[in-house]
Amino acid sequence: MGGERPGGITILAVLYVIEGLFALGMGGLTIAGGSMIPVFGGFVAAFGAIYVIVGLIDFAIAYGLWNLRPWARTVAIIFAIIGLLGFPIGTIISIIILWYLFKPEIKEAFGQA
């Protein structure tokens, strides 16, 4: 693979950890709140479980980006494509992430030149 980890990848990895912590927290709170709701509580708790799963995926992406694993770049691209739906802020952030991850030197750092 490439040599040193680019600074932008380090920043992305840290942001994925922060996003993962947020998602796990939201998931835990949503699951706890859903257990207190007699009607539709199961639906709310299931929604919280989705948050938890996304948080765990965020941690996996952060680990992979930190270690320059090619699969992590691919999954980060998929998440950025999904993030395009988060108009307007999510769209702008996702465009920046996609632009960065498709730069030739970043592809090369992941061994995908």
N, C-alpha and C positions, 0 to 999 in steps of 0.2 A: 504494500500500500504506500501511500504518501509518507512524508516525514512528519513534520510538526503539524499540530492541529491549528488551523487558522483561527484568528481571534473571533471572527464572526460565528464560527461553529461553537466556540466556548460560550459565547453569549447566548446562542440558541439553546444549547444544552441547559444552561442555568435557567433560562426562561421556561423551558419544558419542565424542569423540576418545580419551579414556582407554580406553573399551571397545574401540575400534578397534585401538589399540596392543596391548592384551591379546590380542585375537583374532588379530591378525597374528603376534604372538609365539608363541601356542599353535599356530597353523597351521604356522608354520615349524618349530617343534620336532616337531610331529606328523609332518610330511612327512619330516623328517630321520630321525626314529625309525622310520618306516614303511619307509624305504629300507634299514634295517639288519635288518629282520625277513624271513627267507626265506619263511615261510608267512604268508599274509594281509597281507604288507607293502603290497601295492597297495591293499588295502581301507583300511588305516590311513592311507596317504598321501592317498587320496581324501577321507577324513574331514578330514585337515589342510587340503586344498584348500577344503573347505567353510568352515572357520574363516577362511581368507584372504579368501574372497568376502564373508563376513559382516563382516569387519574393514573391507574397502573400502566396503561399504554404510554401515557406521557413520560412516566419514569423510565420505561423501557427505551423510548426514543432518546431521552436524555443520555442514558447509559451508552446507547449505540452511537450517538453523535459524538460524545466525549471520546469514545474509543475508535472513532472513524470507521464504523461498520457500514458497509454499503447498504444493507437492508434498512438501516436507520434513516439514511438520506431518502430512500424510496418511501418509507412510511411518513416521514416528515413532509414530503411532497404531496402525498395523498391527503394528509391532514390540512395542509395549506390550501389544497384545491377545495376541500370541504369548507374551510374557513372563508373562501370567497363569498359564501352565502351570507356572511355576517355583515351586511351593509350598514353603515359605510366604513366604520373603523376596522372591522375584521377583514373586509375586502382590501383595504389599503395595506394592512399588516401582511396579509397573505400574499399580495402581489410582491411586496418587498422580499419576503421569504423565498418565494418561487424564483424571483430574479436572482437572488443570491445563490440558491442551491443549484441553479443551472449555469452559473459562471464556470468557464473551463477549468480554472485553477481549483475550484471547490470540487468539481467532479474528479479531478486528478487526485486531490487529497484523499478521496474515498476509493481510489483505485479504479475509477470508472471513466477514464479518459477515452 
